[in-house]
């Protein structure tokens, strides 16, 4: 098997052509797409895909020999899954990301039915171990998890810059002493007022992030979630956030990482193509904030794989007059 890096990316032309050869067969792509998400036996793969067992076995052997698949023995049974080194392989990611075929979705539904037919809860847990976030489990969604964790927060007075129609305020307002929704769009604020009419601690302000119409040192927390791509002067917007924060107050900003897909975001009115973590941290520092963390925190699973950078910064106690 040609060498790969620790992240699974092919090191050489030989390695790249090796993987391209392995992935040149539709059956192997179908099997690998399933084994990227599930751990399955030959019989289960046969049932999920409807392919003959001999064909599944033959192609599994090729994938295993090529280093893309590993197996685990459980008594007399063998279960297969994608090799950890192959999950990040650039060739596989390119192939997988470019294929949008209903047959793969049908295979996935078949695999879910196969897993559901396994006897006992432990069998399902074993099958999804290490990939649980890709699988449905009753009640286990990202929204449900987020709402379960919100009670851990104690936010104080919050300014939500670019609050839009108030969806984040609906989630967080009950954990704040006061929650101010600020947006430049009156229609958005109107929708937010309707959504949050039952919240007595929420107020609404129409204003620009570059010149916040609120007093200095007024908030314990400022949120700037996906608004910096709309900022014509990002440093000024961050400076305004610093101004309205109380000493030791916290700014949380999330934005797209720098990208080259301007055509895809044009419809959303972005004026910036995102920010590299280092550049965003530098802007926050220049705005007088103390950066606690600034890093890529998520990556979309669909092309073009937009990434999100999250900044957490504080206003120093000695900057009370900033």
C-alpha positions in Angstrom: 0.0 0.0 0.0 1.4 3.4 -0.9 2.4 5.6 2.1 0.0 8.2 3.5 0.5 11.0 6.0 -0.9 10.8 9.5 -4.0 12.6 8.3 -4.5 10.1 5.4 -3.5 12.5 2.6 -1.6 10.8 -0.2 2.1 11.7 -0.3 3.0 10.9 -3.8 1.7 10.5 -7.4 1.9 6.7 -6.8 -0.3 6.9 -3.8 -2.8 9.1 -5.5 -3.1 6.9 -8.5 -3.3 3.9 -6.2 -6.4 5.3 -4.5 -7.9 6.5 -7.7 -7.7 2.9 -9.0 -9.4 1.6 -5.9 -12.2 4.1 -6.2 -12.7 3.7 -9.9 -15.3 1.0 -9.4 -18.9 2.1 -8.4 -19.4 -0.9 -6.1 -16.3 0.0 -4.1 -17.4 3.6 -3.8 -20.8 2.4 -2.5 -19.3 0.1 0.0 -16.8 2.7 1.2 -19.5 5.3 1.6 -21.4 3.0 3.9 -18.3 1.9 5.9 -17.4 5.6 6.4 -20.5 5.8 8.6 -21.2 2.2 9.8 -19.4 -0.9 10.9 -21.0 -3.8 9.0 -20.5 -7.4 8.2 -20.5 -8.9 4.7 -24.0 -10.2 5.2 -25.2 -6.8 6.4 -23.6 -5.0 3.5 -25.3 -7.5 1.1 -28.7 -6.7 2.7 -28.1 -3.0 2.7 -27.1 -2.7 -0.9 -28.9 -5.7 -2.5 -25.6 -6.7 -4.1 -24.6 -10.4 -4.4 -22.5 -11.6 -1.4 -19.7 -12.8 -3.6 -19.4 -9.4 -5.2 -19.4 -7.6 -1.8 -16.7 -10.0 -0.5 -14.5 -9.5 -3.6 -14.6 -5.7 -3.4 -14.2 -5.7 0.3 -11.0 -7.7 -0.1 -9.7 -5.1 -2.6 -10.5 -2.3 -0.2 -8.9 -4.0 2.7 -5.7 -4.9 0.8 -5.5 -1.3 -0.4 -5.7 0.0 3.2 -9.0 1.8 2.9 -10.9 -0.7 5.1 -10.1 -2.5 8.3 -12.0 -5.4 10.0 -12.8 -6.3 13.6 -13.4 -9.9 14.7 -16.2 -10.7 17.1 -16.3 -14.5 17.6 -16.8 -16.0 14.2 -18.1 -12.7 12.7 -16.1 -10.0 11.0 -17.2 -6.4 10.9 -15.7 -3.9 8.5 -15.3 -0.1 8.6 -13.3 2.6 6.9 -9.7 2.7 8.0 -9.0 5.8 10.3 -6.1 6.8 8.0 -8.4 6.7 5.0 -11.2 9.0 6.5 -9.1 12.1 5.8 -7.6 10.9 2.5 -7.8 13.8 0.0 -8.6 11.5 -2.9 -11.5 9.8 -1.1 -12.8 13.2 0.1 -12.6 14.5 -3.4 -14.5 11.5 -4.8 -17.1 11.4 -2.0 -17.7 15.2 -2.1 -18.3 15.1 -5.9 -20.9 12.3 -5.8 -24.5 13.1 -5.3 -26.3 9.9 -6.2 -29.6 8.6 -4.9 -28.2 5.1 -4.8 -25.9 6.1 -1.9 -28.8 7.5 0.0 -30.8 4.3 -0.6 -27.8 2.3 0.6 -27.7 4.3 3.8 -31.4 3.7 4.4 -30.8 0.0 3.9 -27.9 0.1 6.4 -30.1 1.8 9.0 -32.7 -0.9 8.5 -30.1 -3.6 8.9 -28.9 -2.0 12.1 -32.4 -1.7 13.4 -32.9 -5.4 12.8 -29.9 -6.3 15.0 -31.0 -7.7 18.3 -30.2 -5.7 21.5 -29.2 -2.1 22.2 -25.5 -3.0 22.5 -25.4 -4.0 18.9 -26.6 -0.6 17.7 -24.2 1.2 20.0 -21.3 -1.0 18.8 -22.1 -0.2 15.2 -22.1 3.6 15.6 -19.3 3.9 18.1 -16.9 6.6 16.9 -19.4 8.0 14.4 -22.4 8.6 16.6 -22.9 12.2 15.5 -23.8 10.9 12.0 -26.7 8.8 13.2 -30.2 9.5 14.3 -31.1 8.5 17.9 -34.5 9.5 19.3 -34.2 12.8 21.2 -30.4 13.1 20.4 -30.1 16.1 18.1 -27.8 19.1 18.2 -30.7 21.4 19.0 -31.9 19.2 21.9 -28.3 19.0 23.2 -27.8 22.8 23.0 -31.1 23.5 24.8 -30.1 21.0 27.5 -26.8 22.8 28.1 -28.1 26.4 28.1 -29.1 26.2 31.8 -25.3 26.1 32.6 -25.0 29.7 31.4 -25.3 32.9 33.4 -25.0 35.7 30.9 -25.8 38.9 32.7 -26.6 41.8 30.4 -26.3 40.7 26.7 -26.1 42.6 23.5 -26.8 40.5 20.4 -25.3 42.4 17.4 -27.0 41.4 14.2 -29.7 39.5 16.2 -31.8 39.0 13.1 -35.3 37.6 13.8 -34.3 36.6 17.4 -33.7 32.9 17.0 -30.6 33.1 19.2 -32.3 35.3 21.7 -35.1 32.8 22.0 -32.5 30.2 23.1 -30.5 32.4 25.5 -32.7 35.2 26.8 -34.0 33.3 29.8 -30.4 32.9 31.0 -29.7 36.6 30.8 -30.6 39.5 33.2 -31.3 41.6 30.1 -31.0 40.8 26.4 -30.8 43.5 23.7 -31.4 42.5 20.1 -29.7 44.9 17.8 -30.1 44.8 14.0 -29.8 47.2 11.1 -32.9 45.8 9.5 -36.3 46.9 10.9 -38.1 44.0 9.3 -35.9 41.5 11.1 -36.5 43.3 14.4 -40.2 43.2 13.8 -40.0 39.4 13.4 -37.9 39.3 16.6 -40.5 41.3 18.5 -43.1 38.8 17.5 -41.0 35.8 18.4 -40.0 37.2 21.8 -43.2 38.9 22.8 -43.4 36.6 25.9 -39.9 37.7 27.1 -40.1 40.7 29.4 -36.2 41.0 29.7 -35.7 41.5 25.9 -35.4 44.9 24.2 -34.9 45.8 20.6 -32.7 48.4 19.0 -32.2 49.4 15.4 -28.6 50.3 14.8 -25.3 49.7 13.0 -22.5 47.5 14.3 -20.0 50.2 13.3 -21.6 52.8 15.6 -23.6 51.1 18.3 -26.4 53.4 19.7 -25.8 52.2 23.3 -23.7 53.5 26.2 -20.2 52.5 27.0 -19.4 49.7 29.6 -23.0 48.6 29.6 -22.9 44.8 28.8 -21.4 41.7 30.3 -21.6 39.8 27.0 -21.6 40.9 23.4 -22.5 38.4 20.7 -21.4 38.9 17.1 -22.6 35.7 15.4 -22.0 35.7 11.6 -22.1 39.5 11.2 -18.5 40.4 10.5 -18.8 39.2 6.9 -21.2 42.2 6.6 -18.8 44.7 8.3 -17.3 47.3 6.0 -14.8 48.1 8.8 -14.4 45.0 10.9 -11.9 46.5 13.3 -14.3 49.4 14.0 -17.1 47.0 14.7 -14.9 45.1 17.1 -13.8 48.3 18.7 -17.5 49.2 19.3 -18.1 45.8 20.9 -15.1 46.5 23.2 -16.5 50.0 24.1 -19.9 48.7 25.2 -18.5 45.8 27.2 -18.0 46.1 31.0 -14.5 45.4 32.4 -14.0 41.6 32.3 -17.0 41.4 29.9 -16.9 38.8 27.1 -17.2 39.0 23.3 -18.1 35.9 21.3 -17.9 36.3 17.6 -18.4 33.6 15.0 -17.7 34.1 11.3 -16.7 32.3 8.1 -13.1 31.4 7.6 -11.5 33.0 4.6 -12.7 31.3 1.4 -12.6 31.7 -2.4 -16.3 31.1 -3.0 -17.5 34.6 -3.4 -20.1 33.6 -6.0 -21.8 31.3 -3.5 -22.2 34.0 -0.8 -23.0 36.9 -3.2 -26.8 36.3 -2.7 -26.3 36.9 1.1 -24.8 40.3 0.7 -21.4 39.5 2.3 -18.8 42.2 1.9 -15.9 40.0 3.3 -14.8 36.5 2.3 -14.3 35.5 5.9 -11.3 35.7 8.2 -8.3 33.5 9.1 -8.2 32.9 12.8 -4.8 34.8 13.2 -6.2 37.8 11.3 -9.4 37.9 13.4 -7.4 37.6 16.6 -5.2 40.5 15.5 -8.2 42.7 14.8 -9.6 42.0 18.2 -6.3 42.8 19.9 -6.0 46.0 18.0 -9.6 46.8 19.2 -8.3 46.6 22.8 -9.6 43.1 23.6 -7.7 40.3 25.3 -8.1 37.2 23.1 -8.8 34.0 25.0 -9.3 31.8 21.9 -9.7 32.2 18.2 -9.8 29.0 16.1 -11.8 27.0 13.5 -14.6 25.4 15.4 -16.6 23.7 12.7 -16.5 22.5 9.1 -19.6 21.9 6.9 -20.0 18.4 5.6 -21.1 19.5 2.1 -19.1 21.2 -0.6 -17.5 23.7 -0.6 -16.9 22.8 3.1 -17.2 26.3 4.6 -15.4 26.5 8.0 -16.4 28.7 10.9 -14.0 30.6 13.1 -15.0 31.4 16.7 -13.4 34.3 18.7 -13.7 34.6 22.4 -12.2 37.8 23.9 -12.5 39.8 27.1 -12.3 43.5 28.0 -9.5 44.0 30.5 -10.5 45.3 33.9 -8.0 48.2 33.5 -9.8 49.3 30.3 -12.9 50.6 32.1 -12.6 54.0 30.3 -12.1 52.5 26.8 
